[in-house]
């Protein structure tokens, strides 16, 4: 579907007043949504998803799965830095435990179990 087709189809939609659109903020929220709901990175390249985003915001610049992956890794590193900074304020020992597994309805991946203890 071309952009002109999208505009014609969207002509019956409600017209909003002037607003500011920040594509970086949009990408950040998209990355957060993908992580929060465990969506596949490839969804950003699906035609239906792109059409949906453009119907909501015609100024949206589409992203590749490689780009959104980089955004997610950057978001992880920022959150990790915040947690590490917070941990430096805690007196004593901290034990961090992480258990991961693959559900029966997902691809075979085995069981992952990681235990880590931070000592000062």
Rosetta silent file (secondary structure, phi, psi, omega in degrees, C-alpha in Angstrom):
SEQUENCE: XXXXXXXXXXXXXXXXXXXXXXXXXXXXXXXXXXXXXXXXXXXXXXXXXXXXXXXXXXXXXXXXXXXXXXXXXXXXXXXXXXXXXXXXXXXXXXXXXXXXXXXXXXXXXXXXXXXXXXXX
SCORE:     score description
SCORE:     0.000 S_00000001
   1 L     0.000  128.239 -178.943    0.000    0.000    0.000 S_00000001
   2 L   -80.270  165.250  178.734    1.490    3.355   -1.002 S_00000001
   3 H   -61.690  -35.877  179.294    1.554    6.432    1.228 S_00000001
   4 H   -67.006  -35.904  176.092   -1.048    8.106   -0.995 S_00000001
   5 H   -64.321  -40.286  179.284   -3.341    5.072   -0.559 S_00000001
   6 H   -62.684  -40.989 -179.782   -2.875    5.320    3.203 S_00000001
   7 H   -64.829  -39.654  178.830   -3.819    9.014    3.122 S_00000001
   8 H   -65.998  -45.750  179.768   -6.980    8.303    1.135 S_00000001
   9 H   -63.567  -35.190 -177.378   -7.973    5.470    3.453 S_00000001
  10 H   -84.298   -0.833 -176.240   -7.253    7.635    6.491 S_00000001
  11 H   -64.270  -23.840  178.867   -9.235   10.600    5.193 S_00000001
  12 H   -86.393   -1.972 -179.600  -12.301    9.522    7.177 S_00000001
  13 L   -78.182  161.391  178.727  -10.273    9.445   10.406 S_00000001
  14 L   -65.015  134.598  177.163  -10.421   12.153   13.034 S_00000001
  15 L   -94.043  127.884 -179.253   -8.096   15.088   12.363 S_00000001
  16 L   -97.409  162.231  176.339   -6.091   16.198   15.386 S_00000001
  17 L   -72.823  172.132 -179.368   -4.643   19.595   16.134 S_00000001
  18 L   -58.855  134.750  178.556   -0.972   20.346   15.623 S_00000001
  19 L  -143.561  160.637  178.442    1.276   18.241   17.814 S_00000001
  20 L   -90.800  133.645  176.678    4.979   17.521   18.205 S_00000001
  21 L  -117.603  126.304  179.224    6.206   14.090   17.101 S_00000001
  22 L  -112.906  104.751 -176.887    9.509   12.739   18.416 S_00000001
  23 H   -63.014  -33.904  178.426   10.599    9.689   16.403 S_00000001
  24 H   -65.387  -39.401  177.013   13.296    8.822   18.986 S_00000001
  25 H   -65.279  -41.337  178.424   10.671    8.747   21.735 S_00000001
  26 H   -60.275  -46.036  178.979    8.456    6.590   19.510 S_00000001
  27 H   -63.008  -39.353  179.532   11.351    4.148   18.914 S_00000001
  28 H   -63.747  -44.123  178.518   12.108    4.028   22.619 S_00000001
  29 H   -67.451  -35.350  176.294    8.492    3.190   23.475 S_00000001
  30 H   -63.210  -45.228  178.433    8.426    0.599   20.682 S_00000001
  31 H   -61.521  -42.831  178.653   11.540   -1.078   22.120 S_00000001
  32 H   -62.058  -41.160  179.152    9.995   -1.032   25.606 S_00000001
  33 H   -64.224  -42.295 -179.685    6.797   -2.619   24.263 S_00000001
  34 H   -61.849  -43.480  179.230    8.747   -5.376   22.471 S_00000001
  35 H   -67.595  -46.869 -175.971   10.634   -6.232   25.673 S_00000001
  36 H   -59.409  -39.664 -175.414    7.584   -5.966   27.913 S_00000001
  37 H  -105.469    4.554  178.095    5.469   -8.312   25.803 S_00000001
  38 L    57.367   41.223  177.420    8.279  -10.521   24.455 S_00000001
  39 L   -76.573  153.165  176.528    7.372   -9.710   20.835 S_00000001
  40 L   -71.685  144.564  179.707    9.710  -10.893   18.068 S_00000001
  41 H   -60.892  -28.664 -177.316   12.076   -8.223   16.745 S_00000001
  42 H   -65.360  -15.302 -178.041   10.909   -9.015   13.227 S_00000001
  43 H   -59.144  -28.328 -178.186    7.509   -7.462   13.962 S_00000001
  44 H   -68.668  -14.891  179.374    8.924   -4.017   13.130 S_00000001
  45 H  -103.933    1.007  178.682    9.352   -5.175    9.527 S_00000001
  46 L   -73.534  134.393 -177.860    5.851   -6.678    9.147 S_00000001
  47 H   -57.153  -43.277 -179.801    3.772   -4.814    6.571 S_00000001
  48 H   -62.301  -39.686  179.072    0.695   -4.769    8.823 S_00000001
  49 H   -66.820  -43.212  179.107    2.649   -3.289   11.739 S_00000001
  50 H   -62.168  -45.466  178.100    4.191   -0.602    9.519 S_00000001
  51 H   -59.430  -42.984  179.393    0.760    0.263    8.080 S_00000001
  52 H   -60.917  -48.382 -179.475   -0.669    0.463   11.599 S_00000001
  53 H   -61.480  -43.124 -179.537    2.116    2.784   12.823 S_00000001
  54 H   -68.314  -28.976  177.185    1.796    5.027    9.774 S_00000001
  55 H   -70.884  -30.025  176.953   -1.967    5.244   10.237 S_00000001
  56 H   -80.567  -39.038 -176.379   -1.366    6.510   13.779 S_00000001
  57 L  -147.103   99.148 -178.552    1.561    8.767   12.907 S_00000001
  58 L   -60.962  -20.144 -179.900    2.425    9.473    9.239 S_00000001
  59 L   -82.644   -6.103 -179.443    5.781   10.985   10.314 S_00000001
  60 L   -59.299  129.518  175.355    6.925    7.654   11.795 S_00000001
  61 L   -98.252  120.654 -177.017   10.183    6.474   10.231 S_00000001
  62 L   -63.227  152.816  179.980   10.227    2.691   10.009 S_00000001
  63 L  -123.786  157.126  177.028   13.060    0.815   11.698 S_00000001
  64 L   -91.296  166.601  177.165   14.748   -2.492   10.975 S_00000001
  65 H   -65.235  -29.947  178.067   15.018   -5.358   13.426 S_00000001
  66 H   -66.574  -41.328  179.299   18.759   -4.609   13.659 S_00000001
  67 H   -65.179  -46.553 -177.765   18.032   -1.009   14.675 S_00000001
  68 H   -67.737  -32.601  175.814   15.421   -1.965   17.280 S_00000001
  69 H   -61.649  -44.691  177.735   17.785   -4.630   18.645 S_00000001
  70 H   -61.395  -39.354  177.697   20.431   -1.943   19.152 S_00000001
  71 H   -63.889  -40.239 -179.720   17.873    0.249   20.900 S_00000001
  72 H   -68.057  -41.427  177.976   16.919   -2.636   23.211 S_00000001
  73 H   -63.453  -41.611  178.440   20.563   -3.416   24.039 S_00000001
  74 H   -63.494  -42.019  178.219   21.163    0.287   24.779 S_00000001
  75 H   -62.161  -42.477  177.730   18.064    0.352   26.990 S_00000001
  76 H   -60.206  -46.809 -178.424   19.354   -2.763   28.824 S_00000001
  77 H   -62.678  -38.324  178.263   22.773   -1.183   29.395 S_00000001
  78 H   -65.916  -44.120  179.347   21.158    2.001   30.772 S_00000001
  79 H   -67.176  -37.977  178.169   18.932    0.037   33.162 S_00000001
  80 H   -62.645  -41.964  178.785   21.857   -2.161   34.203 S_00000001
  81 H   -62.759  -39.859  178.078   23.912    0.941   35.034 S_00000001
  82 H   -62.697  -43.647 -179.635   21.044    2.281   37.175 S_00000001
  83 H   -66.410  -43.062  179.906   20.810   -1.013   39.089 S_00000001
  84 H   -63.117  -37.945  177.081   24.578   -1.223   39.583 S_00000001
  85 H   -64.683  -42.036  178.499   24.581    2.356   40.911 S_00000001
  86 H   -63.709  -40.473 -178.753   21.768    1.475   43.299 S_00000001
  87 H   -64.734  -26.352  179.198   23.621   -1.652   44.472 S_00000001
  88 L   -69.678  -17.765 -179.870   26.642    0.438   45.442 S_00000001
  89 L   -88.154   -7.321 -176.827   24.492    2.162   48.079 S_00000001
  90 L   -91.723  129.606  177.153   23.581   -1.124   49.795 S_00000001
  91 L   -84.113  138.714  175.980   25.724   -2.225   52.709 S_00000001
  92 L   100.243 -155.468 -175.581   26.523   -5.918   52.879 S_00000001
  93 L  -102.529  150.724  177.486   25.994   -8.746   50.425 S_00000001
  94 E  -129.884  130.493  176.106   23.489   -9.025   47.601 S_00000001
  95 E  -109.921  126.451  178.506   22.425  -12.298   45.977 S_00000001
  96 E  -115.016  126.043 -179.305   20.923  -12.122   42.482 S_00000001
  97 E  -122.358  137.312  179.691   19.193  -15.220   41.102 S_00000001
  98 E  -135.159  124.899  175.093   17.854  -15.676   37.584 S_00000001
  99 E  -118.861  130.225  177.876   15.977  -18.692   36.298 S_00000001
 100 E  -129.231  147.461  178.511   15.021  -18.994   32.621 S_00000001
 101 E  -150.144  168.116  176.343   13.266  -21.803   30.817 S_00000001
 102 L  -107.272  126.368  178.422   11.587  -22.638   27.543 S_00000001
 103 L   -70.591  157.989 -177.756    7.858  -23.269   27.632 S_00000001
 104 L   -64.311  -23.738 -179.476    6.536  -26.420   25.966 S_00000001
 105 L   -89.349    3.707  178.863    4.816  -24.345   23.262 S_00000001
 106 L  -106.582  172.121  177.733    8.079  -22.648   22.239 S_00000001
 107 L   -59.329  151.204  178.270   11.043  -23.908   20.247 S_00000001
 108 L   -62.349  130.407 -179.303   13.272  -26.393   22.028 S_00000001
 109 L  -147.431  -10.077  178.984   15.892  -24.504   23.936 S_00000001
 110 L    84.972 -172.668 -177.806   16.526  -26.336   27.146 S_00000001
 111 E  -111.050  131.713  177.955   16.638  -25.023   30.666 S_00000001
 112 E  -114.524  132.954 -178.892   18.844  -22.122   31.661 S_00000001
 113 E  -139.167  122.765 -177.447   19.698  -21.538   35.266 S_00000001
 114 E  -131.622  132.336  176.455   22.037  -18.806   36.433 S_00000001
 115 E  -128.679  133.704 -178.727   22.979  -17.837   39.961 S_00000001
 116 E  -138.939  141.288  177.419   25.240  -14.952   40.797 S_00000001
 117 E  -127.811  130.067  176.829   26.289  -13.446   44.099 S_00000001
 118 E   -98.365  130.533  178.215   27.868  -10.040   44.464 S_00000001
 119 L  -122.198  148.262  174.797   30.278   -9.585   47.371 S_00000001
 120 L  -111.050    0.000    0.000   32.017   -6.504   48.582 S_00000001
